[in-house]
Amino acid sequence: MTRHEVRERRRAQDNRGLHDPGQKDPEPMPLTETRTHHQHDRNRQARTFLHDLLTPGPQTYEVIHEQAVARGIPKSSLLRAKRMLGIRSTTTLNGKTLWTLPAP
């Protein structure tokens, strides 16, 4: 039974105020909504972090990653925020990677 079917079934039972005792209770809803909300919060936090850090100018990935870890921002959220903000990365002659916000 899909989540949508479970939700519709619960809605129908709530509207009728009845529960068929011979019928099994529907499966509990998974916590994906809570998980999704948490992911959105982490992604928002990562976007804000990157924007604030890179507004004054480019930073090396080492500095960005170090500060993100200190704030509890996972690497996956950091990379997703990088893509969403359009941040460009360039490699310098000494092999370091600089992240830069796009021009406004």
KOLPA-663942 format. One line per 10 residues: number of its first residue (from 1); their letters; for each residue z, y, x of N, C-alpha, C, O. Coordinates in steps of 0.2 Angstrom, whole numbers, plus 5000, padded with zeros to 4 digits. Layout:
<recs>
NUM = a = Z,Y,X,Z,Y,X,Z,Y,X,Z,Y,X; ...
</recs>
This chain:
<recs>
1 = mtrhevrerr = 5000,4994,5004,5000,5000,5000,5000,5006,5004,5004,5007,5009; 4996,5011,5003,4995,5017,5007,5001,5022,5006,5004,5021,5000; 5002,5027,5010,5007,5032,5009,5005,5035,5002,5010,5037,4998; 4999,5037,5001,4997,5041,4995,4998,5037,4989,5001,5039,4984; 4997,5030,4989,4999,5026,4983,5006,5026,4982,5008,5026,4976; 5010,5025,4987,5017,5025,4987,5020,5032,4984,5024,5032,4979; 5017,5037,4986,5019,5044,4984,5017,5044,4976,5021,5047,4972; 5011,5042,4974,5009,5043,4967,5013,5038,4963,5015,5040,4957; 5015,5033,4965,5019,5028,4962,5026,5031,4960,5029,5031,4955; 5029,5034,4966,5036,5037,4965,5035,5043,4960,5040,5044,4956
11 = raqdnrglhd = 5030,5047,4960,5029,5052,4956,5029,5050,4949,5032,5053,4944; 5025,5045,4947,5025,5042,4941,5031,5039,4938,5033,5040,4932; 5035,5036,4943,5042,5033,4941,5046,5039,4939,5050,5039,4934; 5046,5044,4943,5051,5050,4942,5049,5054,4935,5053,5056,4932; 5042,5054,4934,5040,5057,4928,5042,5054,4922,5044,5056,4916; 5042,5047,4922,5044,5043,4916,5052,5042,4916,5054,5041,4910; 5055,5043,4922,5062,5041,4922,5064,5034,4921,5069,5032,4920; 5059,5030,4922,5060,5023,4921,5058,5019,4928,5055,5021,4932; 5062,5013,4928,5060,5009,4934,5060,5002,4931,5065,4999,4928; 5055,4998,4933,5054,4992,4930,5058,4987,4935,5056,4986,4941
21 = pgqkdpepmp = 5063,4984,4932,5068,4980,4936,5064,4974,4939,5066,4971,4944; 5059,4971,4936,5055,4966,4939,5050,4968,4945,5048,4963,4948; 5050,4974,4946,5045,4976,4951,5049,4978,4957,5054,4981,4957; 5046,4976,4963,5049,4978,4969,5049,4986,4970,5044,4989,4968; 5054,4988,4973,5054,4995,4975,5048,4997,4980,5047,4992,4984; 5045,5002,4979,5040,5004,4984,5042,5005,4991,5048,5006,4992; 5038,5004,4996,5040,5004,5003,5042,5011,5004,5040,5016,5002; 5047,5012,5009,5050,5019,5010,5044,5023,5014,5040,5020,5018; 5044,5029,5013,5039,5033,5016,5041,5034,5024,5047,5034,5026; 5036,5033,5028,5037,5034,5035,5039,5041,5037,5038,5045,5033
31 = ltetrthhqh = 5042,5042,5043,5044,5048,5045,5039,5052,5048,5040,5056,5052; 5033,5051,5047,5027,5054,5050,5027,5062,5048,5026,5066,5053; 5029,5064,5042,5030,5071,5041,5035,5074,5045,5033,5080,5048; 5040,5071,5047,5045,5074,5051,5043,5074,5058,5044,5079,5062; 5040,5069,5060,5037,5069,5067,5031,5074,5068,5031,5077,5073; 5027,5075,5063,5022,5080,5063,5025,5087,5064,5022,5091,5068; 5030,5088,5060,5033,5095,5060,5036,5096,5067,5035,5101,5070; 5039,5091,5070,5042,5092,5077,5036,5093,5082,5037,5097,5086; 5030,5089,5081,5025,5090,5086,5022,5098,5085,5020,5101,5090; 5022,5100,5079,5019,5107,5078,5024,5112,5081,5022,5117,5084
41 = drnrqartfl = 5030,5111,5081,5035,5115,5084,5034,5115,5092,5034,5120,5095; 5034,5109,5094,5033,5108,5102,5026,5112,5104,5026,5115,5109; 5021,5111,5100,5015,5114,5102,5015,5122,5102,5012,5125,5106; 5018,5124,5096,5019,5131,5096,5024,5134,5102,5022,5139,5104; 5029,5130,5103,5033,5132,5109,5029,5132,5115,5030,5137,5120; 5025,5127,5116,5020,5127,5122,5015,5133,5123,5014,5136,5128; 5012,5135,5117,5008,5140,5117,5011,5147,5118,5008,5151,5122; 5017,5148,5115,5021,5154,5117,5023,5154,5124,5022,5160,5127; 5025,5149,5127,5027,5148,5134,5021,5150,5138,5022,5155,5143; 5015,5147,5137,5010,5149,5142,5007,5156,5141,5006,5159,5146
51 = hdlltpgpqt = 5007,5158,5135,5005,5165,5134,5009,5170,5137,5007,5174,5141; 5016,5169,5136,5021,5174,5140,5020,5173,5147,5021,5178,5151; 5019,5167,5150,5019,5166,5157,5013,5169,5160,5013,5172,5166; 5007,5168,5157,5001,5170,5160,4999,5177,5158,4994,5179,5161; 5002,5181,5153,5000,5187,5152,5000,5192,5158,4995,5196,5158; 5005,5192,5162,5005,5196,5168,5000,5195,5173,4997,5199,5177; 4997,5188,5173,4992,5186,5178,4992,5179,5179,4996,5175,5176; 4987,5176,5183,4986,5169,5184,4993,5166,5187,4996,5170,5191; 4994,5160,5186,4999,5156,5189,4997,5150,5191,4992,5147,5189; 5000,5147,5197,4998,5140,5199,5001,5135,5194,5006,5136,5191
61 = yeviheqava = 4997,5129,5194,4999,5124,5189,5006,5121,5191,5010,5120,5187; 5008,5121,5198,5014,5119,5200,5020,5123,5197,5025,5120,5194; 5019,5130,5197,5024,5134,5194,5024,5133,5186,5030,5133,5183; 5019,5133,5183,5018,5132,5176,5022,5125,5174,5026,5125,5170; 5020,5120,5177,5023,5113,5176,5030,5113,5177,5034,5110,5173; 5032,5116,5183,5040,5116,5184,5044,5120,5179,5049,5117,5177; 5041,5126,5177,5045,5129,5171,5044,5126,5165,5049,5126,5161; 5039,5123,5163,5038,5119,5157,5043,5113,5157,5046,5112,5151; 5044,5110,5162,5049,5104,5162,5056,5107,5161,5060,5104,5158; 5057,5112,5164,5064,5115,5164,5065,5117,5156,5071,5117,5154
71 = rgipkssllr = 5060,5119,5153,5061,5121,5146,5060,5115,5141,5061,5115,5135; 5059,5109,5144,5058,5103,5140,5051,5102,5136,5051,5099,5131; 5046,5106,5139,5040,5105,5136,5036,5099,5139,5035,5099,5145; 5034,5094,5135,5030,5089,5138,5023,5091,5140,5020,5096,5138; 5021,5087,5145,5014,5088,5148,5009,5088,5143,5004,5092,5143; 5009,5084,5138,5004,5083,5133,5004,5090,5129,4998,5092,5127; 5009,5092,5127,5010,5099,5123,5007,5104,5127,5003,5109,5125; 5008,5104,5134,5006,5110,5138,4999,5109,5139,4995,5115,5138; 4996,5104,5139,4988,5103,5140,4985,5105,5133,4980,5108,5133; 4988,5103,5128,4985,5104,5121,4985,5112,5120,4980,5115,5118
81 = akrmlgirst = 4991,5115,5122,4991,5123,5122,4986,5126,5126,4983,5131,5124; 4985,5123,5132,4980,5126,5137,4973,5126,5133,4970,5131,5134; 4972,5120,5130,4965,5120,5127,4965,5125,5121,4959,5128,5120; 4970,5125,5117,4970,5129,5111,4969,5137,5113,4966,5141,5109; 4972,5139,5118,4972,5146,5120,4966,5148,5124,4965,5153,5126; 4962,5143,5126,4956,5144,5130,4958,5146,5137,4954,5149,5141; 4963,5143,5140,4965,5145,5147,4960,5141,5152,4959,5135,5151; 4958,5145,5157,4954,5142,5162,4958,5141,5168,4962,5144,5170; 4956,5135,5171,4959,5133,5177,4953,5133,5183,4948,5131,5182; 4955,5136,5189,4951,5136,5194,4955,5134,5200,4961,5134,5201
91 = ttlngktlwt = 4951,5130,5205,4954,5128,5211,4953,5133,5217,4947,5135,5218; 4958,5135,5220,4958,5139,5226,4956,5136,5232,4955,5130,5232; 4954,5140,5237,4952,5137,5244,4957,5132,5247,4956,5127,5250; 4964,5134,5245,4969,5130,5248,4971,5124,5244,4976,5120,5245; 4967,5123,5238,4968,5117,5234,4973,5118,5228,4974,5113,5225; 4975,5123,5227,4980,5125,5222,4976,5126,5216,4970,5129,5216; 4978,5124,5210,4975,5126,5203,4978,5132,5200,4984,5132,5199; 4974,5137,5198,4977,5143,5195,4975,5142,5188,4969,5141,5186; 4979,5144,5183,4978,5144,5176,4977,5152,5174,4982,5156,5176; 4972,5154,5170,4971,5161,5169,4970,5161,5161,4966,5157,5158
101 = lpap = 4973,5166,5158,4971,5167,5151,4964,5170,5150,4962,5174,5155; 4961,5169,5145,4954,5172,5144,4955,5179,5143,4960,5182,5141; 4949,5183,5145,4950,5190,5144,4950,5192,5137,4947,5188,5133; 4954,5197,5135,4954,5199,5127,4948,5201,5124,4948,5202,5118
</recs>
